[in-house]
Amino acid sequence: MSETESLLEFPCQFPIKVMGKHVDNFDLLVVEIVRRHVVDIHEGAVSTRPSKAGNYLSVTVTIEAHSREQLDAIYMSLTACPEVLMAL
């Protein structure tokens, strides 16, 4: 597959999963970072799930993605944040 080919057809619904320490407002931080690249995050597009021991929090934000470049920019912003341990 070449660099210009994609398995995704844009626009599409795309879930972004982010994990970090379970601290106050981690979910708001994730949404704030994603909002820098997405105009509209719909109600119900954000879900959270604590780890079994409650030390970590997984935040999933489902967006309408318009391009691979947009997704790359979101992931770069998320992984540049020190509070984010992993973004999938």
Secondary structure as UniProt FT lines:
FT   TURN            3..4
FT   STRAND          12..21
FT   TURN            24..25
FT   HELIX           26..35
FT   TURN            36..37
FT   TURN            43..44
FT   STRAND          46..50
FT   TURN            52..53
FT   STRAND          56..65
FT   HELIX           68..80
FT   TURN            82..83
FT   STRAND          84..87
//
